[in-house]
Amino acid sequence: MTMKRARVAVLLAGCLAAVLAFADGSILPPPPGAGATANAALVELGRDLFFDEALSADGRVSCASCHRPEHAFADPRPVSLGVANQRGTRNAPSIINRAYGRRFFWDGRAQTLEQQAEGPLTHPAEMGLSPRQAVATVAANPRYREAFQSHFGAQSPTFAQVTQALAAYERALVSPSPFHRWLLRKQPLTDDVERGRVLFFGKARCHLCHSGMHLTTEEFLSVGAGAGHGAQDGGRFDITMRPEDWRLFKTPSLTNVARTAPYMHDGSLATLAEVVDFYDRGGDIAENKDYRVIPLALTSHEKRDLLAFLNALTTDPLPAHLLKPSTHQPR
């Protein structure tokens, strides 16, 4: 085979891997950074690590414990439980289509999916492993060790490679919604959803903070939300230590919002209808509440239409092989 043909073969193989790795490339473009990790074998390795409870200090918690496939990879509990049943402080959001995100965690402390994957693994109240312990756990498993050696060419995995595999899997969790089809292909919405869309981008003012393909500006702001411990959470301030960032939280994507109750950074609102009511009254009192959050005076019919639009942000089902580990995953 000539050098030119070899390059063409490599290019075609990469394109095929991307097609296999992503759920619907015909509608949504590959996420940023996908070219380096759109490898079916690496996605499979990351998937098995994502579901593996061995990657926790007590052997009972995995990434999937808080990002559950049956709940659009979110957690139906207000806050999650980590190792030794330690109670978290924030609600775990969906990670479907978060590969398109620019900031991760409610306080935005991670800039990449690799950094995001590192956080729960090493947090003492979540999975509770040191980087060295995580690597040792992976290296002790012959199948994992062989997979890492095959992909990275190293005798033993590194912590950076573990997080790279997890990030490759998360970048594969991409799926379109009816809103994406309307936005990118101009496919019509049902009448109630269309009315809700007009409200979303008009009277309800949602678009001022939730815009773009995945309906988030990824800004940090306060809407006055929070109850109990959530009211004491410093949010972005805990990262920057700037007084003006006190209790600011990242504006979440609304992808799959109808499937990811409860809501807000602390899970303090139980239903999507409660969220609509919350914003209709102008949020709750807060000393630094964002100026865009004001009373809306929505009618009951408008609220129903707005909820219909929010339901249209539910993505198509992901391929079955992304929803559970391989049958030969070691325990």
Buried (B, 14 or more C-beta within 10 A) or exposed (E): EEEEEEEEEEEEEEEEBBEBBBBBBEBBEBBEBBEEBBBBBBBBBBBBBBBBBBBBBEEBBBBBBBBBBEBBBBBBBBBBBBBEEBEBBBBBBBBBBBBBBEBBBBBBBBEBBBBBBBBBBBBEBBBBBEBEBBBEBBBEBEEBBEBBEEBBEEEEBBBEBBBBBBBBBBBBBBBBBBBBBBBBEEEEBEEBBBBBBBBBBEBBBBBBBBBEBBBBBBBBBBBBBBEEBBBEBBBBBBBBEEEEBBBBBBBBBBBBBBBBBBBBBBBBBEEBBBBBEBBBBBBBEBEEBBEEBEEBEBEEEBBBBBBBBBBBBBBBEBBEBBBEBEEEBEE
